Amino acid sequence: MAGGDKSQESDVPRQKSFATPETLKVGCIAMVYKEGKTRKAEILGVKDTKSGKQFYCNFDNFNKRLDEWVPLARVDLLQEVEWPNPEKPKDAKKSGGQATKKTAAPPSKKVQKRPFPREESVASEGGSTPHPFAEFAATQHSTPSADGNEKLTLALDLDATPGAEDDDPMDVDVEKSVSLAISAKAQPQENFDREEEIEKLRVGGSMTQNQAEISRIRNISKVQFGRYDLYPWYFSPYPETFAQEDLMHICEFCLMYYADPKSFDRHRSKCTMQHPPGNEIYRDDYVSFFEIDGRRQRTWCRNLCLLSKMFLDHKTLYYDVDPFLFYVMTTRDDKGCHLVGYFSKEKESLDGFNVACILTMPQYQRKGYGRLLIQFSYELSKIEGKLGSPEKPLSDLGLLSYRQYWTENLVEILLEHNERDERCSIEHLAALLAMTASDVESTLQALKMQVYHKGEHKIVVPTHLIKKHEALKEKFKTKPKRTIIAERIQWKPPVFTASNRTWGW
């Protein structure tokens, strides 16, 4: 199965028989109605809600984000259910002889202090109300295939052309990343030590979640957010009482959350907020951007992290929002400024990252808003006079959005240089786009555009990319592309004291 528990798969076939609502349990594989037909699904969780018992199902050959809580009425009990195989008994030969020797308590495990790791993270397994966190992600991943298309050669001088690194975080294999998340369900984290996990916390804008956190079951079934009904994709650490609710209400302006409709209506009658609680630094006829200090608006930013965590699964901002700035994009109408998406940014990034976490709300996805978020982050980098880059490693979904943005801009500049018969270096391309040289080169390599021919480094632009670029230009003649107008940005790089840019524990 696409998201099944691999630990239960073995050569021994599962037992099949009919089930009742009382005997259905975690690990069963049943036929469940989805999109008008019955599909095989594994039950990963069971909970009792106000409307009755619900089952958390992972459907065969469906992405993990399409897992959902389903009521009993959608489970087809007229078809047989596959029961999980019993666990194998432990090997008596290995455990029996050593058990008599080791009667004393095992020595306590020491926490080894070490520099914060690049790809370790913090899980929240204990406590009734975990800290909020946010993530970094976007849409689906695809890797351009090397085909036999005709190619246009641009004789560009590449001053520095180092080889590709073996562990380049930009080169993400989607199937591998998905399989890791799937297998994590069979390997829950053992001996969780909160102090040890905090010791691992890296001072960075976001951290890759550990496998135990990735595999957590989605706890919120449905959210009413403004005039939209949202169906969360992933787990978010809201208070445990919300897991028993069929519908959670979130105020689209202050982001406070309620379970009782009467309480929410009373709040809406009193809430006077009509825009994010920060400075508006950009406005055009389409969108507005607000800059929000996580230290000054701690509650609002934490609520934003909780909300975004329901739709992001790869990386997480944990424990504290104080060291971050949040740049929130909104649309405007007569009722106020409505949240479209945001990205967070460290007040002082040791690695020079200009984005820590980024999200477009699901009701606004695939409408060009994600591209505006990415472009705005690079416009801020240009004002700072720096080369920007999103925090690595990128998720497979985030990689697609960024690589699409990088590809469009690089192809446009390269074709312009080719028309003028000009030569340029990777450093020159990076300076024009405020990108790091490593991002420029990794994009060229991923698209098979960087070659060495007749003793000279060249960039080869595939014909399909040229045709795609020309088609976009024709499309934009009738429907202009929305872009950020740099002259309208009213912003200066903020300067913080040491106490304002560190964690506030």
TORVO-325662 format. One record per residue (C-alpha): x, y, z. Coordinates in steps of 0.2 Angstrom, whole numbers, padded with zeros to 4 digits, always signed. Layout:
<atoms>
XYZ;...
</atoms>
This chain:
<atoms>
+0000+0000+0000;+0005+0018-0003;+0005+0022+0015;+0003+0006+0024;+0013-0001+0039;+0027-0010+0031;+0031-0019+0047;+0016-0029+0045;+0020-0035+0028;+0027-0052+0027;+0026-0068+0017;+0012-0074+0029;-0005-0069+0021;-0017-0059+0032;-0032-0068+0039;-0049-0062+0031;-0066-0062+0039;-0081-0050+0041;-0079-0037+0054;-0092-0027+0065;-0090-0009+0070;-0084-0015+0087;-0070-0026+0080;-0063-0014+0068;-0046-0009+0074;-0029-0001+0070;-0020-0011+0057;-0035-0018+0048;-0037-0016+0029;-0055-0013+0024;-0064-0007+0009;-0069+0011+0011;-0079+0023+0000;-0070+0037-0008;-0075+0047-0023;-0090+0036-0026;-0081+0019-0026;-0074+0007-0013;-0055+0008-0011;-0043-0003-0001;-0038+0007+0014;-0028+0003+0030;-0035+0010+0046;-0021+0019+0055;-0032+0027+0070;-0048+0026+0078;-0057+0040+0088;-0074+0044+0096;-0081+0061+0091;-0097+0070+0095;-0105+0063+0079;-0099+0045+0082;-0084+0034+0079;-0072+0038+0065;-0057+0029+0057;-0041+0037+0050;-0038+0028+0033;-0024+0028+0022;-0030+0023+0004;-0020+0012-0007;-0010+0021-0021;-0015+0038-0014;-0003+0051-0007;-0001+0053+0012;-0009+0070+0012;-0025+0062+0006;-0027+0052+0022;-0043+0056+0030;-0055+0053+0045;-0070+0043+0039;-0086+0039+0048;-0092+0021+0050;-0105+0024+0036;-0091+0024+0023;-0083+0008+0028;-0091-0007+0018;-0094-0020+0031;-0101-0032+0018;-0084-0036+0011;-0071-0045+0021;-0058-0036+0031;-0039-0041+0031;-0033-0042+0049;-0016-0038+0055;-0004-0052+0058;+0000-0056+0076;+0017-0050+0082;+0031-0062+0081;+0037-0068+0099;+0054-0062+0104;+0069-0074+0101;+0070-0084+0117;+0088-0089+0113;+0094-0072+0113;+0084-0065+0127;+0083-0080+0139;+0102-0082+0142;+0106-0064+0144;+0090-0060+0155;+0097-0069+0170;+0114-0060+0169;+0108-0042+0167;+0096-0040+0182;+0102-0023+0187;+0094-0008+0179;+0103-0002+0163;+0115+0013+0165;+0107+0030+0161;+0109+0036+0144;+0120+0052+0144;+0115+0066+0133;+0130+0069+0121;+0132+0088+0118;+0137+0092+0101;+0134+0106+0088;+0117+0108+0082;+0114+0096+0067;+0109+0101+0050;+0095+0089+0047;+0089+0084+0065;+0074+0090+0073;+0063+0091+0088;+0047+0080+0091;+0034+0084+0103;+0028+0067+0110;+0024+0072+0128;+0013+0085+0136;-0005+0089+0133;-0002+0105+0123;+0013+0105+0112;+0022+0120+0106;+0016+0127+0089;+0026+0125+0074;+0026+0129+0055;+0034+0121+0040;+0041+0123+0023;+0033+0116+0007;+0023+0118-0009;+0015+0107-0023;+0021+0091-0031;+0038+0086-0037;+0044+0082-0055;+0061+0081-0062;+0064+0086-0080;+0069+0070-0091;+0084+0070-0102;+0077+0068-0120;+0083+0069-0137;+0076+0087-0140;+0086+0099-0151;+0095+0111-0140;+0101+0129-0142;+0119+0132-0137;+0124+0148-0128;+0142+0152-0128;+0143+0159-0110;+0158+0160-0100;+0157+0150-0084;+0171+0156-0073;+0168+0143-0059;+0161+0126-0063;+0163+0115-0048;+0156+0097-0050;+0140+0092-0042;+0140+0087-0024;+0135+0069-0020;+0123+0075-0006;+0116+0090-0014;+0100+0094-0005;+0092+0101-0021;+0092+0084-0029;+0077+0076-0020;+0070+0059-0025;+0051+0060-0022;+0048+0042-0021;+0062+0039-0009;+0056+0053+0003;+0038+0047+0002;+0044+0029+0006;+0054+0036+0021;+0038+0044+0028;+0029+0028+0025;+0041+0016+0034;+0042+0028+0049;+0025+0022+0054;+0032+0005+0058;+0047+0013+0068;+0040+0025+0081;+0052+0034+0091;+0057+0025+0107;+0063+0032+0124;+0059+0050+0119;+0069+0062+0130;+0063+0080+0129;+0079+0087+0136;+0089+0077+0123;+0078+0083+0109;+0080+0101+0114;+0099+0098+0115;+0097+0093+0096;+0088+0109+0092;+0098+0119+0079;+0097+0138+0079;+0089+0139+0062;+0073+0145+0054;+0066+0127+0052;+0071+0110+0055;+0067+0094+0046;+0055+0084+0056;+0060+0067+0063;+0051+0052+0056;+0040+0050+0072;+0033+0067+0069;+0030+0065+0051;+0020+0049+0054;+0008+0057+0066;-0010+0055+0062;-0020+0070+0057;-0030+0076+0072;-0041+0090+0065;-0055+0084+0053;-0062+0100+0046;-0059+0119+0048;-0070+0134+0045;-0059+0148+0040;-0068+0163+0034;-0080+0158+0019;-0069+0143+0016;-0071+0125+0023;-0053+0118+0024;-0048+0100+0026;-0031+0098+0034;-0018+0087+0027;-0007+0084+0042;-0005+0084+0061;-0005+0100+0070;-0002+0102+0089;-0019+0110+0093;-0025+0106+0111;-0031+0088+0112;-0049+0092+0115;-0051+0098+0097;-0048+0080+0090;-0065+0076+0096;-0073+0090+0087;-0081+0088+0069;-0078+0106+0065;-0065+0119+0071;-0068+0137+0069;-0053+0149+0066;-0055+0168+0065;-0047+0173+0048;-0040+0189+0055;-0033+0186+0073;-0032+0167+0070;-0039+0162+0086;-0047+0145+0086;-0064+0139+0094;-0073+0122+0095;-0090+0129+0100;-0100+0139+0086;-0108+0150+0099;-0091+0155+0107;-0084+0158+0089;-0099+0169+0084;-0097+0179+0100;-0079+0182+0096;-0082+0187+0079;-0095+0200+0085;-0081+0208+0096;-0065+0205+0085;-0060+0222+0078;-0044+0216+0068;-0045+0217+0049;-0027+0214+0044;-0012+0206+0051;-0004+0215+0066;+0011+0222+0057;+0017+0235+0046;+0011+0236+0028;+0027+0236+0017;+0019+0233+0000;+0003+0236-0009;-0003+0235-0027;-0020+0233-0035;-0018+0214-0031;-0010+0210-0015;-0003+0218+0001;+0012+0212+0012;+0014+0214+0030;+0030+0212+0041;+0027+0205+0058;+0039+0203+0072;+0038+0186+0080;+0043+0194+0097;+0031+0208+0097;+0016+0198+0090;+0020+0181+0098;+0002+0175+0100;-0003+0179+0082;+0013+0171+0075;+0011+0155+0085;-0007+0154+0079;-0001+0156+0061;+0011+0142+0064;-0002+0131+0071;-0013+0135+0056;+0001+0132+0043;+0006+0116+0051;-0010+0108+0045;-0004+0109+0027;+0015+0107+0029;+0024+0091+0033;+0042+0092+0029;+0050+0106+0040;+0045+0114+0056;+0048+0130+0066;+0048+0124+0084;+0046+0131+0101;+0048+0150+0098;+0044+0163+0086;+0054+0177+0093;+0069+0175+0082;+0059+0177+0066;+0050+0189+0055;+0034+0184+0046;+0030+0192+0029;+0011+0189+0026;+0003+0191+0009;-0016+0196+0009;-0029+0201-0003;-0041+0215+0001;-0059+0218+0000;-0072+0229+0010;-0071+0217+0025;-0052+0218+0027;-0036+0209+0022;-0038+0190+0020;-0023+0179+0023;-0016+0171+0007;+0001+0165+0012;+0017+0169+0021;+0035+0166+0023;+0046+0167+0038;+0064+0173+0039;+0077+0173+0053;+0081+0190+0059;+0099+0185+0058;+0103+0169+0048;+0121+0162+0050;+0119+0153+0033;+0112+0168+0023;+0095+0161+0021;+0081+0173+0015;+0067+0160+0018;+0064+0148+0033;+0046+0142+0030;+0034+0146+0016;+0016+0142+0013;+0001+0147+0001;-0015+0143+0009;-0024+0128+0000;-0039+0138-0006;-0026+0150-0015;-0014+0137-0022;-0011+0135-0041;-0016+0153-0044;+0001+0161-0045;+0002+0167-0027;+0017+0155-0023;+0027+0163-0036;+0024+0181-0029;+0029+0175-0012;+0046+0168-0019;+0049+0184-0029;+0045+0195-0014;+0058+0186-0004;+0071+0189-0017;+0066+0207-0019;+0070+0210-0001;+0087+0201-0003;+0091+0214-0017;+0087+0228-0005;+0098+0221+0008;+0112+0219-0005;+0113+0200-0002;+0111+0184-0012;+0097+0174-0005;+0092+0156-0004;+0079+0146+0005;+0084+0135+0019;+0090+0118+0014;+0086+0104+0013;+0070+0108+0002;+0055+0096+0002;+0051+0088-0014;+0036+0100-0015;+0046+0116-0011;+0059+0110-0023;+0046+0111-0038;+0040+0128-0034;+0058+0135-0032;+0065+0126-0047;+0050+0132-0058;+0054+0150-0052;+0073+0148-0055;+0070+0140-0072;+0059+0154-0079;+0070+0168-0073;+0086+0159-0079;+0079+0155-0096;+0073+0173-0099;+0090+0180-0095;+0100+0167-0105;+0089+0170-0120;+0092+0189-0118;+0111+0187-0117;+0110+0175-0132;+0101+0188-0143;+0114+0201-0138;+0128+0189-0141;+0135+0192-0123;+0144+0181-0112;+0141+0180-0093;+0147+0169-0078;+0137+0160-0065;+0141+0174-0053;+0134+0187-0065;+0117+0177-0066;+0117+0175-0047;+0119+0194-0045;+0105+0198-0057;+0093+0187-0048;+0099+0189-0030;+0101+0170-0030;+0116+0161-0023;+0129+0154-0036;+0125+0136-0029;+0107+0138-0033;+0110+0144-0050;+0122+0129-0054;+0111+0116-0046;+0096+0122-0057;+0107+0121-0073;+0113+0104-0068;+0096+0098-0064;+0089+0104-0081;+0104+0096-0090;+0109+0114-0096;+0127+0114-0091;+0140+0105-0102;+0158+0105-0107;+0161+0106-0125;+0177+0108-0135;+0187+0114-0121;+0174+0127-0116;+0160+0128-0103;+0143+0131-0111;+0125+0132-0106;+0113+0122-0117;+0095+0127-0117;+0083+0113-0122;+0071+0117-0136;+0056+0112-0125;+0061+0126-0112;+0063+0139-0126;+0046+0134-0133;+0038+0134-0116;+0045+0151-0113;+0039+0158-0129;+0021+0151-0126;+0021+0160-0109;+0026+0176-0117;+0011+0174-0129;-0001+0170-0114;+0005+0185-0104;+0000+0197-0119;-0018+0193-0116;-0017+0189-0097;-0003+0199-0090;+0008+0190-0077;+0006+0196-0059;+0023+0202-0052;+0030+0211-0038;+0033+0230-0042;+0050+0233-0033;+0047+0252-0033;+0032+0250-0022;+0041+0241-0008;+0042+0253+0007;+0055+0243+0018;+0072+0245+0025;+0082+0230+0033;+0078+0230+0051;+0092+0230+0064;+0090+0220+0080;+0099+0219+0096;+0105+0203+0103;+0090+0200+0114;+0078+0203+0100;+0085+0191+0088;+0087+0176+0099;+0076+0163+0107;+0064+0169+0121;+0064+0153+0132;
</atoms>
